[in-house]
Amino acid sequence: MKTGQGLPDVSEADVVLIGAGIMSATLGMMLKELQPDLRITVLERLDEAAAESSDAWNNAGTGHAAFCELNYTPEKADGTIDTSKAVSIAESFEISRQFWAYLIQEDHIKIPENFIRSIPHMSFVWGDANVEFLKKRHAALTKCHLFEGMEYSEDCEQLKSWIPLVMEGRDLLEKVAATRMDLGTDVNFGALTRCMFEQLSKMEGVQLHFGYDVRRLKQRPDNRWSVRVRHRETRVNHKVRANFVFIGAGGGALPLLLKSGIPEGKGFGGFPVSGQWLKCTNPDVVEQHQAKVYGKASVGSPPMSVPHLDTRFINGKRELLFGPYAGFTTKFLKNGSFFDLPLSLKVNNLHPMLSAGVKNMPLTQYLINQVRQSPDERVEALRQYYPEARGEDWKLEVAGQRVQVIKKGPKGGGVLEFGTEIVAGADGSLAALLGASPGASTAVSIMISLLDRCFPEKMQSEAWQKKLKEMIPSYGESLAKDAELLRKVRSWTSEVLGLQNTVRNEV
Ligand SMILES: Cc1cc2nc3c(=O)[nH]c(=O)nc-3n(C[C@H](O)[C@H](O)[C@H](O)COP(=O)(O)OP(=O)(O)OC[C@H]3O[C@@H](n4cnc5c(N)ncnc54)[C@H](O)[C@@H]3O)c2cc1C
């Protein structure tokens, strides 16, 4: 990958993208498609792209489409299921698929080997109340064509054929149930990100610089931004001036947003959550599982710690992972510093941070307990999903970091959020992305929202509208309302991405 010639003391760009994760890659590709003459500089503190949350081993690789994630369909007080979030996430994932298919079809990216693969997405529950919930969820979701083809079963023989590892050796005194959606996917977001940067690096006007830590951001009197960076090895400082800055620094976005001094960023804080997986080292076991099986979060645990037993495809190899086991840390990045959290405390966010901390003591306690789990306790948790699991077949691996958003609540205290949040300056010259859920799967929709906020006039222009429609054929229309359009775009993206388009067909 061409990485620029090293930064001069002072350089100029139209756009600076901070961080070489999937968000910056997506925004960079979209901007270059919309306006090919843009000069874009990418600044990344590590030596390669996608080495933090976007790397395949650091996230779960689930193409989040709300097929299996039970936390996207909460039960309302009246006992009915709220499907609004699930519908919006399913639609967002279809938008990502279209953009990826466009990039491949137009030969803008070479298909990274199997970066996306079909794998059934399943939800699995036990106990009367959970079975009842799953049944209602299935009935509610399948009213919408986005979830057409989702199967439901309480039949043990059927479940055994779908998920033998989950069923064998299970005490069947309790009721069990599962849903299965064959249109689910596993995505190697790291491979996709690196591929997009590879392409960006070949484009006229794009400079990628690795090993440069962004330290400061200052808006100049002419409204342009001066981005101060330091080379991590030589310790030499440089400045890049730009009209627009995107802080796509993942967990590192919050400190940079606070440093930018934009009023919109004041009061934001972050709550870091670490993660670990158990990775299966026994190929015979790996071969016996062919699904992503999501369970229900235990009471009091955060939504991102919903356990799942996942078939993955990483670097051409099939893998089996269980987790994540969430944990508490003060680092904002996997390759970050233990001072990240304390250094992010500012006068304007101290109150929201402390108040969110106090309100969420049970969560903090839960995370600390998770970190303290012994290897045997971790295997015990795995046995809830794979009763015959043997500890010696599994190895602990460290996953990526998430920094959950803390923002000022209506009464001045702090509120902990589990979604993503775009924070943009009023003049649209700077935007940051905070939070990490549903994450990489919805990167394209997130970046469209960002473009709407920061480039409103250009987004309304005929040229950009036309290009957007070319990149995302469903742009401006509702896939949740238009079944025929969904059928068309699903069939096109399935063909280009090499995915299954019809229900039931063994992977
Ligand atoms: C355990 C876990 C499981 C997940 N599972 C899924 C999943 O199944 N499906 C899904 O869609 N999403 C999932 N996600 C979320 C997804 O991984 C993230 O939303 C996505 O990768 C974020 O991309 P990003 O580009 O914002 O950040 P990152 O990929 O973290 O990239 C940010 C980059 O910015 C760089 N950086 C930071 N600070 C600076 C600085 N000061 N100067 C220069 N560079 C800097 C970092 O080094 C990094 O390379 C998961 C996340 C985690 C942690």
The ligand as an ORCA input file, in Angstrom:
! r2SCAN-3c Opt
* xyz 0 1
  C     -15.743     -7.065     20.742
  C     -16.378     -6.363     19.581
  C     -17.280     -7.036     18.759
  C     -17.875     -6.388     17.683
  N     -18.679     -7.098     16.856
  C     -19.200     -6.508     15.749
  C     -19.957     -7.273     14.833
  O     -20.145     -8.466     15.006
  N     -20.469     -6.640     13.750
  C     -20.285     -5.303     13.534
  O     -20.789     -4.793     12.548
  N     -19.555     -4.554     14.388
  C     -18.996     -5.127     15.481
  N     -18.233     -4.395     16.348
  C     -18.102     -2.956     16.133
  C     -17.093     -2.634     15.040
  O     -15.928     -3.385     15.219
  C     -16.789     -1.141     15.086
  O     -18.000     -0.404     15.025
  C     -15.944     -0.675     13.926
  O     -14.835     -1.525     13.697
  C     -15.452      0.722     14.235
  O     -14.668      1.168     13.174
  P     -13.874      2.509     13.314
  O     -13.279      2.784     11.997
  O     -14.754      3.563     13.908
  O     -12.789      2.229     14.463
  P     -11.465      1.341     14.479
  O     -11.517      0.183     13.591
  O     -11.148      1.101     15.913
  O     -10.391      2.318     13.855
  C      -9.991      3.505     14.499
  C      -8.562      3.786     14.093
  O      -8.196      5.068     14.602
  C      -6.856      5.014     15.038
  N      -6.620      6.097     15.990
  C      -7.123      6.216     17.236
  N      -6.684      7.358     17.798
  C      -5.880      7.968     16.891
  C      -5.115      9.167     16.895
  N      -5.088      9.985     17.955
  N      -4.382      9.477     15.793
  C      -4.385      8.664     14.696
  N      -5.089      7.504     14.644
  C      -5.832      7.176     15.731
  C      -6.753      3.626     15.650
  O      -5.407      3.192     15.730
  C      -7.580      2.791     14.673
  O      -6.805      2.246     13.644
  C     -17.595     -5.014     17.423
  C     -16.682     -4.333     18.228
  C     -16.059     -4.998     19.277
  C     -15.041     -4.265     20.104
*
